[in-house]
Amino acid sequence: AFDTAGNYYVTDTGNCAIRKVVGSTVSTLAGTNPTSVGVCGYTNAQGGLARFQSPKGLVLDVFGNVYVADSGNCAIRKVSSTGSVTTFAGSETAGNCGFADGLGTQARFNNPQGITIDALGNLYVTDTGNCAIRKISSSGAVTTIAGSSPGSIT
């Protein structure tokens, strides 16, 4: 994903990190630092102290915040422009996957992968393990807009 200055951001899935590329310079915005390659987990913290587990998709909002589909942790994480990582939606406990609509950390995901944003700041997530498309409002309310809860017949 690109920011307004033309810098781009990528998920470094294997190293559990979010990278920022400015020109030809790559830096770690959040997650594993290059000196501690492959240190994965689930920690909300600043920059290199934060931990992700198999981050997949990411998107930026108009304020420069990066939203990450943290697939292995079944959560949507928010990385501020300064690298501060918090859980925006989904469980704050590693591996606490499931299916539930709700506000912020009350919601549950299962293997979220793709993520995009609309002009109003709503996020849309492919919740792969639940075979659903989920919407997260800018206030953090998670609803299911396509697909169904596990075990139901559509």
N, C-alpha and C positions, 0 to 999 in steps of 0.2 A: 504494500500500500504506500502511496505517496502523500507527503504533506504539502502545504501550500508553497514551500520553498523549493520543492523538487527533490527533497531527500526521500529516501525510501526505507521501509521497515520490513523485516522478514522474520518469520519464525524459524529458528534453528532447532528443529524438532529433536534431532539426535543428541544435541547438547543441552536441551531444555532451557533455551534462552531466546530473548527477543533482541535482534540486532538492528542497529541504525546505520545506514550507509549515506555518507555525505561525500559526494564526489567519488573518490576511490578509497576513502577511509572507512573502515568498518569498525564500529564500537559496540559494546554491549550496553543496551539500554536497561535491561533487567534480566535476571536469571544468572545462570552459570557464567562466571568470568572465564576468560581463556586460560587462566592459570589453574583452574580447577575443573577441567573439562568433564562433562557428563554427570555433574552433581545435580540430581533431580530430586523432586519432592514436592511439598506443598507448604510454602511459607509466604505470608504477606510481609513485605519488608521493602527496604530501599535498594534499588539497583542490583548489584551482584549478590546481595544477601537474600533476595527473593528466590523462590524455587517454583518451577513448573514441572509438569509431568506430561511429556509428549504434546507440547503446544502445536496446534495446527493452523487455523486461519486467524487473520487479524484484520482490523479496520481502524481508521482514525476518524475522530469526530472533528468538528470545526474548531475546537479548542486545543487540538494537538494531543488529546488523550488517545491512547491505543487500547482497543478492546481485543482480548485474546480468547479464542476458543481453546481452553486448557483441557484437551481431550482426556488425558489420563487421570485428571483430577475431577472430571465431570463438572466443570465450572466455567463461568465467564469471568475473566479477570480484567481489571482496569489498571493500566499503567499510565501514570500522569506524565506530562512532558519532562518532568524532572526525574522520572524513574521510580516513583513510589508505587508499589503494587498493592492492590486491595482486591477482594472478591466482590464483584459487582452483582452476580447472580449465581445461584447454585450453592452447594454445600461448602462450608469452610473446613470440612474434614476430608482428608485424602481418601479417595475411593468410595465416598458415600454417594453412590450413583442411584438413580431411580427416575421416577416420572412424577412430577408434581408442578402445577402452576402455583404461583404465589409471589410474594414480594421479596425481591433480593435473595438473601440466603435461605429463605424458606422454600424456594423453588428447587427442583431436582432435574438434572440432565443425565444422559447416558451417552458418553462418547461424542460430545459436540465437536464439529469439525469446521464447517464453513460459517462465515459471519460477514454480514454487510450492514450498512446503515442508510437510512433515508434522510431527506432534507429536514425532517422534524426531530432527528436524533434518536429515532426508534431503531433498535438493533433487530436483525433477523438471523436466526441461528439454525443450521441443519443439525438437528439432534439425532445423529445417525443411529445410535443404539435403540432409540425409541421410535424410529421411522416417522419422525415428525418435523415440522417446521415450527419454530417457536419465535414469538415476538417479545422483545423486552422494551418496554417504554422507557423514555428518558428518566423516569422516576424509579425504574427498576422493577416494575410489575411484569411478571412473565405470564404469557398466555399461549395456548396452542392454537395456531391458525390453520394448520393442515396436518393430516395424519390422525392418529388416535392413540389413546393410552394403551400400554401393553396388555394383551389378553382380551381386548374388546374386538368385536366384529364390526367392520364398516361396510 
